[in-house]
Amino acid sequence: MILPFDVPDSKKIRVIVNSDAKNEADDQYAIVHALLTPQFIVKGLIGTHFGEARSATSMLESVKEIELLLNLMGMLGEYQVLCGAERALQDELTPAVSEGAEFIVREAMSDDQRPLFVIFLGAITDMATAYLMNPAIADRLTAVWIGGGAWPEGGWEFNLLNDIHAANVVLRSNIPVWQIPVNVYSKMRVSLAELKRRVEPCGPIGRYLYQQLMEFNLSWANSPGWPRGEMWILGDSPTVGLLMDEQPFDYDWKPAPRISPDMSYDHHQTERKIRVYRDIDVRFILEDMYAKLELFYLSHEDR
């Protein structure tokens, strides 16, 4: 037991974390939060690409970042860490086969009857690939995706940019999808002062979470507009909070659009629907993360 309390087995869910962890500085917070959540049976963590503009080896860098987080938490070897796609799909018919996508298929098709959720903190390439490899997985899991522009128009968004083909594969499938679009996940604002007070004191993993964000923030000091300088958006963390509580009054069922090359939404049909969030409980998500980090740190200090 990681924390000094547990959750009844009947309430637990299987979770696979799919992350472009080395893209910037917020994936790390969501990954650690997921690992510290007793309701989650984390089956594996998949590192995936974040495009080729900044790195030709972004997937491998993401895998190494996940392994570093596990090492700092004293958990290296306790969870499977898998390689996802190296790059985006070349079209909507050809899978980008990876051990991560194969793992999603195996877990979905296993005999385990507990609900399976795959959370995507970046491009949704591995979900599309898993579906193209075996469409039978569609009714055996739920995909929770941080990505896409604001409804109803859509528009530029980084995770979508990194694989529009994959998004279209998933949206046209019958996979249950929870979408947290950019206007919603951007509500996860934190200040650097807040992270200094609430995260950095929490042992090796707390220090790393804070320091790597500070370093990334400074590395983009000459970038116009982003980041702002004294705040950050922990945009991947809603995946954890929404699996703890679905916030049933804060989403709508929307006909799945087709994504145009300019990332706008083409509302071409009305039958296939996805869950689209319009709000998240920022206080609940952040306070739960802060509390779990502190409890994790204190439990290790007492040993």
Secondary structure, DSSP 8 states (H G I E B T S, - for coil): --SS----GGG-EEEEEEE-TTSSSSHHHHHHHHHT-TTEEEEEEEE----SSS-S-HHHHHHHHHHHHHHHTT-TTSS-EEE--SS--SSSSS----HHHHHHHHHHTSS--S-EEEEESS--HHHHHHHHH-GGGGGS-EEEEE---STTTB---HHHHT-HHHHHHHHHS---EEEE-HHHHTT-EEEHHHHHHHTTTSHHHHHHHHHHHHHHHHHTTTSSSSS-SSEEE-TTTHHHHHHH---TTSEEEEE--EE-TTSBEE---SSSEEEEES---HHHHHHHHHHHHHHHHHHHHT-
